[in-house]
């Protein structure tokens, strides 16, 4: 009886140690402040064959932009259905351009293609989104996101009413994407998701979405085509679509560090694009004029500003640190941040962890004593 009472008391102490003054999960959430901590990008060019050069040029243009804004290759999944750079018809071998002036080689030395050729199919796109990969799939081909990740999904190719073709062989529908996004939501694989698509009748591709925190934009309405912007006489074909061209032009012409998603959307003019770009934000939880472009197109850097300095000793050259700030000093937040982080400090969380380990050890010891007592 005494051992049972001791065991119950030990369990009570362990629960209090694990939970601490607040629930442990709430403490961790408060520590991160509920803000997103990383951005990921999935870029999909679904078209094959030389005459679809512009579709892969669209993808590589977005790829170059997000890399320029700080998102590393380790957080970008690039899918190209064909290798236009090495096509024998390409008069600029191992190079691709989205402008007839040939100033920017999109297929540079630092490009990292994760899926190419017949790997670019509907099954792999669904697997990437939902995280249901075949055994042995390398990390570089996985979308390793969590509930603090913002994800940009960009797709381009030939499409129609609620479908997008893959290499003239198969299709992905609006229902397929909607269900994949719902799986992601249930698995807590994203915090916010932005879906962008450049194809004919693009706006129909997000009509079936129903999961929260999703923002979607397309290049054309139901019944409208998505047109190319201009052709390159050297290559003999169109090198970029209008919607993507003016998207990239916006990033080149403006300082996006202080621009919102709404300002980008407002820049799509029918006279320029040739179709009615449309977006859907009823599932999204924030006003678009309060969402910075870098929440999806740029890197995330959370910095802790301090008011103390390092004192440099002139004689020995050794540096001594002045009185450090408390560990739970609140982080400075950018202009568009939802709220400043609040909650227990890392030192407090560490003490809770040590207490939890000690309590767990006590439980194991008590259970072993109880088992030994019963065997007698």
For each residue, the residues with C-beta under 8 A, 3 or more apart:
1: 4 5
2: 5 6
3: 6 7 366 369 370 373
4: 1 7 8 370
5: 1 2 8 9
6: 2 3 9 10 366
7: 3 4 10 11 363 366 367 370
8: 4 5 11 12
9: 5 6 12 13
10: 6 7 13 14 359 362 363 366
11: 7 8 14 15 363
12: 8 9 15 16
13: 9 10 16 17 359 362
14: 10 11 17 18 356 359 360 362 363
15: 11 12 18 19
16: 12 13 19 20
17: 13 14 20 352 355 356 358 359
18: 14 15 24 352 355 356 359
19: 15 16 22 23 24
20: 16 17 24 27 344 348 352 355
21: 344
22: 19 26 27 30 343 344
23: 19 26 27
24: 18 19 20 27 28 352
25: 28 29
26: 22 23 29 30 343
27: 20 22 23 24 30 31 343 344 348 349 352
28: 24 25 31 32 349
29: 25 26 32 34 343
30: 22 26 27 33 34 341 342 343 344
31: 27 28 341 343 344 346 349
32: 28 29 35 37 148 341
33: 30 331 333 339 340 341 342 343
34: 29 30 338 339 341
35: 32 148 302 333 337 338 339 341
36: 39 148 149 150 191 192 295 300
37: 32 148 149 300 302
38: 75 145 146 148 149 150 300
39: 36 71 75 149 150 151 152 295 296 297 298 299 300
40: 71 75 76 77 143 144 145 149 150 151 152
41: 62 63 66 71 75 76 77 151 152 153 154
42: 76 77 79 125 128 129 143 151 152 153 154
43: 59 62 63 76 77 78 79 154
44: 59 79 120 125 153 154 155 156 157
45: 55 56 58 59 79 80 81 82 120 156 157
46: 55 81 120 155 156 157 158 164 165 166 167
47: 52 55 56 81 82 156 157 158 165 167
48: 52 81 82 167 168
49: 52 82 168
50: 53 82 84 87 89 237
51: 237
52: 47 48 49 55 56 82 157 158
53: 50 56 57 84 96 235 237 238 239
54: 57 58 98 228 237 238 239 240 241
55: 45 46 47 52 58 59 156 157 158 241
56: 45 47 52 53 59 60 80 81 82 84 96
57: 53 54 60 61 84 96 97 98 106 239 240
58: 45 54 55 61 62 98 156 198 240 241 244
59: 43 44 45 55 56 62 63 78 79 80 154 156
60: 56 57 63 64 80 96 98 106 107 111
61: 57 58 64 65 98 106 240 244 245 248
62: 41 43 58 59 65 66 154 244 247 248
63: 41 43 59 60 66 67 76 78 106 111
64: 60 61 67 68 104 106
65: 61 62 68 69 248 251 297
66: 41 62 63 69 71 76 152 297 298
67: 63 64 70 71 72 73 76 110
68: 64 65
69: 65 66 251 256 294 297 298 299
70: 67 298 299 301
71: 39 40 41 66 67 75 76 297 298 299
72: 67 75 76 299
73: 67 76 110 112
74: 140
75: 38 39 40 41 71 72
76: 40 41 42 43 63 66 67 71 72 73 112 114
77: 40 41 42 43 114 115 128 141 143
78: 43 59 63 111 112 113 114 115
79: 42 43 44 45 59 113 114 115 116 119 120 124 125
80: 45 56 59 60 83 113 115 116 120
81: 45 46 47 48 56 116 117 120 157 166 167
82: 45 47 48 49 50 52 56 87 117
83: 80 86 87 116 117
84: 50 53 56 57 87 90 96
85: 90 93 94 95 96 107
86: 83 90 93 94
87: 50 82 83 84 90
88:
89: 50
90: 84 85 86 87 93 95 96 235
91: 234 235
92: 95 96 97 102 234 235
93: 85 86 90
94: 85 86 107
95: 85 90 92 105 106 107
96: 53 56 57 60 84 85 90 92 105 106 107
97: 57 92 100 102 103 104 105 106 232 235 239
98: 54 57 58 60 61 104 106 239 240 245 248
99: 102 103 104 230 232 239 240
100: 97 230 231 232 233 234 239
101:
102: 92 97 99 105 234
103: 97 99
104: 64 97 98 99
105: 95 96 97 102 108
106: 57 60 61 63 64 95 96 97 98 111
107: 60 85 94 95 96 111
108: 105 111
109:
110: 67 73
111: 60 63 78 106 107 108
112: 73 76 78 140
113: 78 79 80 116
114: 76 77 78 79 140 141
115: 77 78 79 80 119 120 124 141
116: 79 80 81 83 113 119 120
117: 81 82 83 120
118: 121 167
119: 79 115 116 124
120: 44 45 46 79 80 81 115 116 117 124 125 166 167
121: 118 124 125 166 167 169 170
122: 125 126 166 170 171 172 176
123: 126 127
124: 79 115 119 120 121 127 128
125: 42 44 79 120 121 122 128 129 172 180
126: 122 123 129 130 132 172 176 180
127: 123 124 130 131 132 133 134 137
128: 42 77 124 125 131 133 141 142 143
129: 42 125 126 143 153 180 181 183 184 189
130: 126 127 180 183 184 187 189
131: 127 128 142 143 184 187 189
132: 126 127
133: 127 128 137 141 142
134: 127 137
135:
136:
137: 127 133 134 141 142
138: 141 142
139: 142 144
140: 74 112 114
141: 77 114 115 128 133 137 138
142: 128 131 133 137 138 139
143: 40 42 77 128 129 131 151 189
144: 40 139
145: 38 40 149 151 189 190
146: 38 149 188 189
147: 188 189 190 191
148: 32 35 36 37 38 191
149: 36 37 38 39 40 145 146 189 190 191
150: 36 38 39 40 190 191 192 193 194 295 296 300
151: 39 40 41 42 143 145 190 192 193 194 296
152: 39 40 41 42 66 193 194 196 296 297
153: 41 42 44 129 193 194 195 196
154: 41 42 43 44 59 62 196 197 198
155: 44 46 164 195 196 197 198 199 205
156: 44 45 46 47 55 58 59 197 198 199 241 244
157: 44 45 46 47 52 55 81 164 165 166 199
158: 46 47 52 55 164 165 168 199 200
159: 163 164 165 197 199 200 201 202 205
160: 163 165 200 201 204
161: 201 204 222
162: 173 174 175 204 205 207 208
163: 159 160 171 172 173 174 205
164: 46 155 157 158 159 171 172 197 199 205
165: 46 47 157 158 159 160 168 169 170 171
166: 46 81 120 121 122 157 169 170 171 172
167: 46 47 48 81 118 120 121 170
168: 48 49 158 165
169: 121 165 166
170: 121 122 165 166 167
171: 122 163 164 165 166
172: 122 125 126 163 164 166 176 177
173: 162 163 176 177 208
174: 162 163 177 178 204 205 206 207 208 209
175: 162 178 179 208
176: 122 126 172 173 179 180
177: 172 173 174 180 181 195 205 206 208 209
178: 174 175 181 182 208 209 210 211
179: 175 176 182 183
180: 125 126 129 130 176 177 183 184
181: 129 177 178 184 185 193 195 209 211 214
182: 178 179 185 186 210 211
183: 129 130 179 180 186 187 189
184: 129 130 131 180 181 187 189 190 193 211
185: 181 182 188 189 190 211 212 213
186: 182 183
187: 130 131 183 184
188: 146 147 185
189: 129 130 131 143 145 146 147 149 183 184 185
190: 145 147 149 150 151 184 185 193 213
191: 36 147 148 149 150 213
192: 36 150 151 213 214 215 284 285 295 296
193: 150 151 152 153 181 184 190 213 214 215
194: 150 151 152 153 214 215 216 217 261 296
195: 153 155 177 181 205 206 209 214 215 216 217
196: 152 153 154 155 216 217 218 247
197: 154 155 156 159 164 202 205 206 216 217 218 219
198: 58 154 155 156 202 218 219 226 241 243 244
199: 155 156 157 158 159 164 202 205 218 219 220 226
200: 158 159 160 220 224 225 226
201: 159 160 161 204 205 220 221 222 223 224 225
202: 159 197 198 199 205 218 219 220 226 243
203: 206 207 218 219 220 221 222 276 278 280
204: 160 161 162 174 201 207 218 222
205: 155 159 162 163 164 174 177 195 197 199 201 202 216 218
206: 174 177 195 197 203 209 214 216 218 280
207: 162 174 203 204
208: 162 173 174 175 177 178
209: 174 177 178 181 195 206 214 216 280 283
210: 178 182 283
211: 178 181 182 184 185 214 283
212: 185 283 285
213: 185 190 191 192 193 283 284 285
214: 181 192 193 194 195 206 209 211 283 284
215: 192 193 194 195 261 279 280 281 283 284 288 291
216: 194 195 196 197 205 206 209 279 280
217: 194 195 196 197 265 277 278 279 280
218: 196 197 198 199 202 203 204 205 206 277 278 279
219: 197 198 199 202 203 226 241 242 243 244 273 275 277
220: 199 200 201 202 203 224 225 226 243 275 276 277
221: 201 203 224 275 276 278
222: 161 201 203 204
223: 201
224: 200 201 220 221 275 276
225: 200 201 220 275
226: 198 199 200 202 219 220 241 242 243 275
227: 241 242 273 274 275
228: 54 231 238 239 240 241 242
229: 238 239 240 241 242 245
230: 99 100 238 239 240
231: 100 228 235 236 237 238 239
232: 97 99 100 235 236 237 238 239
233: 100 236
234: 91 92 100 102
235: 53 90 91 92 97 231 232 239
236: 231 232 233
237: 50 51 53 54 231 232
238: 53 54 228 229 230 231 232 241
239: 53 54 57 97 98 99 100 228 229 230 231 232 235
240: 54 57 58 61 98 99 228 229 230 244 245
241: 54 55 58 156 198 219 226 227 228 229 238 244 245
242: 219 226 227 228 229 245 246 272 273 274 275
243: 198 202 219 220 226 246 247 268 273 275 277
244: 58 61 62 156 198 219 240 241 247 248
245: 61 98 229 240 241 242 248 249
246: 242 243 249 250 267 268 272 273
247: 62 196 243 244 250 251 264
248: 61 62 65 98 244 245 251 252
249: 245 246 252 253
250: 246 247 253 254 264 267
251: 65 69 247 248 254 256 293 297
252: 248 249
253: 249 250
254: 250 251 259 263
255: 258 259
256: 69 251 259 293 294 297 298
257: 292 294 298
258: 255 292 335
259: 254 255 256 263 264 292 293
260: 263 264 288 289 290 291 292 293 336
261: 194 215 264 265 288 289 291 292 293 295 296
262: 265 266 287 288 289 291
263: 254 259 260 266 267 289 293
264: 247 250 259 260 261 267 268 293
265: 217 261 262 268 277 279 288
266: 262 263
267: 246 250 263 264
268: 243 246 264 265 272 273 277
269: 272 273
270: 273 274 275 276
271:
272: 242 246 268 269
273: 219 227 242 243 246 268 269 270 276 277
274: 227 242 270
275: 219 220 221 224 225 226 227 242 243 270
276: 203 220 221 224 270 273
277: 217 218 219 220 243 265 268 273
278: 203 217 218 221
279: 215 216 217 218 265
280: 203 206 209 215 216 217 283
281: 215 284 288
282:
283: 209 210 211 212 213 214 215 280
284: 192 213 214 215 281 288
285: 192 212 213
286: 290 291 338
287: 262 290 291
288: 215 260 261 262 265 281 284 291
289: 260 261 262 263
290: 260 286 287 336
291: 215 260 261 262 286 287 288 295 336
292: 257 258 259 260 261 295 334 335 336
293: 251 256 259 260 261 263 264 296 297 298
294: 69 256 257 297 298 299 300
295: 36 39 150 192 261 291 292 298 336
296: 39 150 151 152 192 194 261 293
297: 39 65 66 69 71 152 251 256 293 294
298: 39 66 69 70 71 256 257 293 294 295
299: 39 69 70 71 72 294
300: 36 37 38 39 150 294
301: 70
302: 35 37 331
303: 331 332
304: 329 331 332
305: 331 332
306: 324 325 329
307: 325
308: 321 322 323 324 325
309: 322
310: 319 320 321 322
311: 319 320 321 322
312: 317 319
313: 316 317 318 319 320
314: 317
315:
316: 313
317: 312 313 314
318: 313
319: 310 311 312 313
320: 310 311 313
321: 308 310 311 324
322: 308 309 310 311
323: 308
324: 306 308 321
325: 306 307 308 329
326: 329 345
327: 345 346 347
328: 343 344 345 346 347 348
329: 304 306 325 326
330: 340 341 342
331: 33 302 303 304 305 340 341
332: 303 304 305
333: 33 35 337 339 340 341
334: 292 337
335: 258 292
336: 260 290 291 292 295
337: 35 333 334 340
338: 34 35 286
339: 33 34 35 333 342
340: 33 330 331 333 337
341: 30 31 32 33 34 35 330 331 333
342: 30 33 330 339
343: 22 26 27 29 30 31 33 328
344: 20 21 22 27 30 31 328 348 349 352
345: 326 327 328 348 349
346: 31 327 328 349 350
347: 327 328 350 351
348: 20 27 328 344 345 351 352
349: 27 28 31 344 345 346 352 353
350: 346 347 353 354
351: 347 348 354 355
352: 17 18 20 24 27 344 348 349 355 356
353: 349 350 356 357
354: 350 351 357 358
355: 17 18 20 351 352 358 359
356: 14 17 18 352 353 359 360
357: 353 354 360 361
358: 17 354 355 361 362
359: 10 13 14 17 18 355 356 362 363
360: 14 356 357 363 364
361: 357 358 364 365
362: 10 13 14 358 359 365 366
363: 7 10 11 14 359 360 366 367
364: 360 361 367 368
365: 361 362 368 369
366: 3 6 7 10 362 363 369 370
367: 7 363 364 370 371
368: 364 365 371 372
369: 3 365 366 372 373
370: 3 4 7 366 367 373 374
371: 367 368 374 375
372: 368 369 375 376
373: 3 369 370 376
374: 370 371
375: 371 372
376: 372 373
